[in-house]
């Protein structure tokens, strides 16, 4: 768990990290070793969840040695399914990271929504729904390694 008091944003307790998979953690379905390592370190602080449509069908295999809960969605209204997932966990204690249009509601609902821009790009609606835009997943995950960056970015 991470506890932060962000001036003019509020005091928050982060217990969950919810990430999209393709385009957020992985490129073309492949999860870099460096991302696996970061996720496992983060899992020592908060519960890590990966929720995905699994476009490339590789998420389960690629996440085998990552300490996370994997949810693979059906094709039906993925935006609402991701938002519901965050709400069930408790939006006020969840950070969400995504890039696709189907991530926009999840980022908007979470206490902190982070949009990332990898090889796949990022949907404009998702960027507009986020609290933070990062140039890549390593920068987004670094907030858990150095939480004071969140304070510096989000203070009012």
N, C-alpha and C positions, 0 to 999 in steps of 0.2 A: 504494500500500500504506500502511496505517496501522498503527503499532505502539503499543500501549498496555500499561501495567502498572497494573492495577486492584487496589488493596489488598484482600486476602481474596477476590478473584475470579480473579486470575491475569494473567500476561503473555500477550497475544494479538497476533497479526498478522492484520489484516483485508485480504484480497485480493479478496473478492467481496461484492457486495450483490445479494440475490435478492428481488424484489418481486412480489407479486401485482398484478394490474392493476385490475380492477373493484372498487370499494369501498375500495381501498387507494391507488392512484395517481390513479384516474379516478372520476368520478361519472357514472353513466349512460353509460359508455363514452367520455366526453369527458375529455381530458387537459388541464388548465389550462396555459397558457403558462409560468406561474411554476414549475410542477413540471418541465416540460421543461427549463427553464433550470437548475434545481437538479440534475437528473439528469446533464446534460451537464458541469456543474462537478465532480460526484462522479466521473464517468467518467474524469477526469484523475488521480484517486487510486486507484480500485479498478475492477474490471470489473463492470459493471452488467448484471444479467439480469432479464428480466421473464418470468414464467411464469404462464399464465392459461388459463382455460376460455373466455375471450372471449365472455361472455354476450351482449354487444351487437354483436359482430362488427366492432368499430372499432379494435381494438388495433394492428393492422399499420399502418393509415393514420395513426392518432394518434401513433405512435412513429417515423414515417418520419425525422424530423430529430433523433432522440435516439440518442446513441451507446450502444447496448445490444444484447444478444442477446435476441431474442424467441422464446419457445417457447409454442405453442398446444397445449393438451392435448386429448385425446379425452375422452369422457364417462366412461371407465372409471377407477375408483378414483383420482381426482385427488389425494386426500390422500397416498396412497403415492407417486404420481408426483412430487409436489413434494418429499417427503422424500427420495426417491431422487436427485433432481436436486441437492439440497444435499449429500448424501453423496458423490456423484460429484465435485463441486467440491472437497470437503474441508470438512466441517462445522466443523472447528476454526478455519477461516480465513474463515468466511462469516457475514454478518449477514443475517437474513431479516426482511421486513416484510410483514404481512398482516392481514386482518380476518375472513375467512370461516372457517367450520368446516373447509373443505378446506385451510386454511393451518396448522392447529394442529400437525400433525406436523413441518412445515417449520420452524416457530418453535421447537419443542421440540428439534429436532435441531441447528440452527445454534448457533454459539458464543454469539451474542446474537440473541434473537428479540424483535421489536418488534411489538406489536399496535397498530393505529390505529383511531380511531373517527371515521369520516366520516358522510355522510348516510345511508349504507346500514346503519350500526351495526356491531357486532362480535359474533361468536359468543362466548358465555361460555367454551366449551371452549378457544377460541383465546386469549382473555385469560388464562386460567389456565395456558396453555402458554408464555406469553411471559415474558421477563425484564423487559420494560418495556411500559407502556401510555402511548400519546401521544394527545392530543386531535385530532390531524390529521397529515397526511402532511408538512406543512411542518416541524412540530416534530420528527418522526422523521428527516427528511433533514438537519435542522440538526445532528444529532450528527456528521455528516461535515464540516460547516463548522467546528464547535467541538467536537472530540473530548473535551475535558476534561469536557464535560457527561456523557459516558458514565462517566467515572471518578467524578464526583460522584453519579451515580444508582446505580451498581452496586457501589461499595465496600462492604465488609462491616463 
